[in-house]
Amino acid sequence: MKQWFAGLSERERYLVLAGALLGAYAVLHLAILAPLWGGTARMATQLPERQALLGELRAAEAEVSALRGRDPAVAREGAGQALVVIIDRTSREAGLGGALRRNQPTPDQGLRVSFEGAAFDTLVVWLAELERRFGIGVESASFDAAGDPGRVNATLVLERRT
C-alpha cells in the first residue's frame, strides 16, 4: 500500500488523501452523528406526548388510590396512635373484646392478634372497618372452627398500609 501511494504523483496523493478524509467524514457522519441527531430530534418531539401520558397516569393513580380508600393525601384516622391501641379499642367497639385473647408485636411493625370463639361475620366486618378507617390491613390470617356454628378461632397479622 505504501509503495502504491509513494508511486503516485504529488497531485494524485493529495486527491487520494482528500478522498480518504471525505470518506472518513461520511462514515463518521452516517454511522454516528446522523443517528444521534435524529434520535435527539425524535425524542424532542416525543417529550410532550410522554409528559401528557405521565400526567394521565398520575391522575389515574390518584383515582385508584382514592377508590381503594388509600389516598395518601388524606390523613388516616388514628395515624398518631399505636397499632395495639387502635386494635384494642376498635375490637371492643365491634363486640370482639371478649374474644380477643392476645396481641403481640411483629418484627415488621405489625401486630399478631389472636381471637377465640369470635363471631366470624363480626370479625370480617371489623377487619373491613380497620382497612377503611385506619388503613390497617391483614397480612396473614388463620381461621379454625370453634365449636358453635359461625364461631372461629383466628390468628391475624395486621399491618398499617401506607
VEXBATOR-969232 format. One record per residue (C-alpha): residue in one letter; residue number from 1; x, y, z; chain. Coordinates in Angstrom, 3 decimals. Each point is the difference from the previous one (the first is absolute). Layout:
! VEXBATOR-969232
(A,NUM,(X,Y,Z),A)
...
***
This chain:
! VEXBATOR-969232
(M,1,(0.000,0.000,0.000),A)
(K,2,(2.861,2.347,0.883),A)
(Q,3,(1.730,-0.812,-3.277),A)
(W,4,(-3.129,0.688,-1.971),A)
(F,5,(-0.520,3.309,1.846),A)
(A,6,(3.652,0.986,-0.464),A)
(G,7,(-0.279,-0.802,-3.696),A)
(L,8,(-2.716,2.609,-0.515),A)
(S,9,(0.709,3.499,-1.126),A)
(E,10,(-0.300,2.776,2.543),A)
(R,11,(-3.329,1.154,-1.392),A)
(E,12,(-1.417,-3.566,0.095),A)
(R,13,(1.167,-0.409,3.631),A)
(Y,14,(-1.899,3.143,0.980),A)
(L,15,(-3.086,-1.280,-1.798),A)
(V,16,(0.236,-3.404,1.732),A)
(L,17,(0.478,1.693,3.408),A)
(A,18,(-2.942,2.335,-0.631),A)
(G,19,(-2.144,-2.983,-1.080),A)
(A,20,(1.031,-1.961,3.107),A)
(L,21,(-0.845,2.951,2.264),A)
(L,22,(-3.327,0.504,-1.751),A)
(G,23,(-0.770,-3.715,0.303),A)
(A,24,(0.928,-0.006,3.718),A)
(Y,25,(-2.231,3.013,0.574),A)
(A,26,(-2.889,-1.679,-1.873),A)
(V,27,(0.339,-3.173,2.086),A)
(L,28,(0.236,2.027,3.218),A)
(H,29,(-3.010,2.078,-0.957),A)
(L,30,(-2.188,-2.884,-1.232),A)
(A,31,(0.934,-2.510,2.691),A)
(I,32,(0.217,2.214,3.077),A)
(L,33,(-1.076,3.625,-0.322),A)
(A,34,(-3.185,-0.323,-2.080),A)
(P,35,(-1.590,-2.688,2.242),A)
(L,36,(0.817,2.062,3.091),A)
(W,37,(-1.496,3.180,-1.435),A)
(G,38,(-3.025,-1.856,-1.339),A)
(G,39,(-0.571,-1.701,3.356),A)
(T,40,(0.204,3.317,1.805),A)
(A,41,(-2.530,1.585,-2.352),A)
(R,42,(-2.307,-3.018,0.288),A)
(M,43,(0.204,0.082,3.790),A)
(A,44,(-0.688,3.742,0.027),A)
(T,45,(-3.225,-0.578,-1.949),A)
(Q,46,(-1.024,-2.897,2.274),A)
(L,47,(0.639,1.872,3.252),A)
(P,48,(-3.331,1.915,0.111),A)
(E,49,(-1.894,-3.222,-0.764),A)
(R,50,(1.795,-1.850,2.781),A)
(Q,51,(-0.583,2.843,2.461),A)
(A,52,(-3.727,-0.016,-0.821),A)
(L,53,(-0.090,-3.762,0.511),A)
(L,54,(1.794,0.376,3.326),A)
(G,55,(-2.593,2.554,1.113),A)
(E,56,(-2.813,-2.391,-0.933),A)
(L,57,(1.680,-2.847,1.881),A)
(R,58,(0.438,2.139,3.120),A)
(A,59,(-3.668,0.987,-0.118),A)
(A,60,(-0.976,-3.657,-0.411),A)
(E,61,(2.248,-0.959,2.923),A)
(A,62,(-1.684,2.574,2.234),A)
(E,63,(-3.423,-1.240,-1.085),A)
(V,64,(0.884,-3.638,0.671),A)
(S,65,(1.463,0.880,3.387),A)
(A,66,(-3.139,1.944,0.912),A)
(L,67,(-2.225,-2.867,-1.118),A)
(R,68,(2.010,-2.407,2.127),A)
(G,69,(-0.320,2.346,2.929),A)
(R,70,(3.746,0.472,0.125),A)
(D,71,(0.347,3.545,-1.190),A)
(P,72,(3.392,1.093,1.366),A)
(A,73,(-1.140,3.619,0.033),A)
(V,74,(-2.748,-0.836,2.505),A)
(A,75,(1.130,-0.395,3.600),A)
(R,76,(-1.094,-3.299,1.490),A)
(E,77,(-2.044,-0.162,3.152),A)
(G,78,(2.210,-1.034,2.917),A)
(A,79,(3.211,0.683,-1.938),A)
(G,80,(1.809,1.100,3.166),A)
(Q,81,(-1.247,-2.877,2.152),A)
(A,82,(1.809,-3.244,0.640),A)
(L,83,(-1.333,-3.000,-1.891),A)
(V,84,(-0.674,-1.921,3.209),A)
(V,85,(-2.169,2.840,1.344),A)
(I,86,(-2.082,0.182,-3.186),A)
(I,87,(-0.476,-3.775,-0.104),A)
(D,88,(-1.009,-0.205,3.660),A)
(R,89,(-2.457,2.920,-0.181),A)
(T,90,(-1.630,-0.934,-3.305),A)
(S,91,(-0.303,-3.701,0.874),A)
(R,92,(-1.896,0.927,3.172),A)
(E,93,(-2.205,2.425,-1.965),A)
(A,94,(-0.780,-2.757,-2.518),A)
(G,95,(-0.972,-2.445,2.763),A)
(L,96,(3.127,-2.129,-0.338),A)
(G,97,(1.612,1.068,3.276),A)
(G,98,(-0.998,-3.210,1.791),A)
(A,99,(1.471,-2.146,-2.764),A)
(L,100,(3.332,1.851,-0.197),A)
(R,101,(2.530,-2.177,1.801),A)
(R,102,(3.383,1.299,-0.964),A)
(N,103,(1.850,2.603,-2.004),A)
(Q,104,(3.707,-0.083,-0.677),A)
(P,105,(2.170,2.401,-2.028),A)
(T,106,(1.719,-1.424,-3.081),A)
(P,107,(3.526,0.960,-1.134),A)
(D,108,(-1.316,2.000,-2.980),A)
(Q,109,(-2.120,2.449,2.049),A)
(G,110,(-3.127,-2.148,-0.254),A)
(L,111,(-2.109,-1.676,2.651),A)
(R,112,(-0.895,-3.695,0.368),A)
(V,113,(-3.503,-0.237,1.480),A)
(S,114,(-1.733,-3.146,1.270),A)
(F,115,(-3.755,-0.451,0.467),A)
(E,116,(-1.816,-2.967,1.556),A)
(G,117,(-3.648,-0.703,-0.671),A)
(A,118,(-0.512,3.212,-1.993),A)
(A,119,(-3.030,0.434,-2.265),A)
(F,120,(1.384,-0.348,-3.503),A)
(D,121,(-2.369,2.557,-1.557),A)
(T,122,(0.852,2.577,2.680),A)
(L,123,(3.709,-0.666,-0.452),A)
(V,124,(-0.162,0.534,-3.777),A)
(V,125,(-1.986,3.236,0.380),A)
(W,126,(2.539,1.210,2.585),A)
(L,127,(2.911,-0.775,-2.350),A)
(A,128,(-1.671,1.907,-2.853),A)
(E,129,(-0.545,2.955,2.336),A)
(L,130,(3.675,-0.058,1.046),A)
(E,131,(1.025,0.165,-3.646),A)
(R,132,(-2.456,2.753,-0.889),A)
(R,133,(0.467,2.296,3.002),A)
(F,134,(3.578,-0.600,1.084),A)
(G,135,(1.782,-1.511,-3.008),A)
(I,136,(0.780,-3.125,2.017),A)
(G,137,(-0.022,-3.148,-2.112),A)
(V,138,(0.346,-3.713,0.527),A)
(E,139,(3.410,-1.376,-0.953),A)
(S,140,(-0.874,-3.580,0.930),A)
(A,141,(-2.921,-1.780,1.599),A)
(S,142,(-0.780,-3.406,1.400),A)
(F,143,(-3.542,-1.087,0.927),A)
(D,144,(-1.209,-3.168,1.734),A)
(A,145,(-3.530,-1.030,0.931),A)
(A,146,(-0.745,0.625,3.679),A)
(G,147,(-2.811,-2.391,0.945),A)
(D,148,(-3.138,2.083,-0.563),A)
(P,149,(-1.044,0.735,-3.582),A)
(G,150,(1.237,3.392,-1.164),A)
(R,151,(2.703,0.179,2.695),A)
(V,152,(3.710,-0.174,-0.769),A)
(N,153,(3.383,0.059,1.625),A)
(A,154,(2.150,2.372,-2.022),A)
(T,155,(3.592,1.128,-0.098),A)
(L,156,(0.574,3.133,-2.070),A)
(V,157,(3.071,2.045,-0.856),A)
(L,158,(-1.063,3.608,-0.499),A)
(E,159,(2.131,2.794,-1.455),A)
(R,160,(-0.460,3.650,-0.770),A)
(R,161,(-0.037,0.640,-3.735),A)
(T,162,(1.485,3.168,-1.418),A)
***
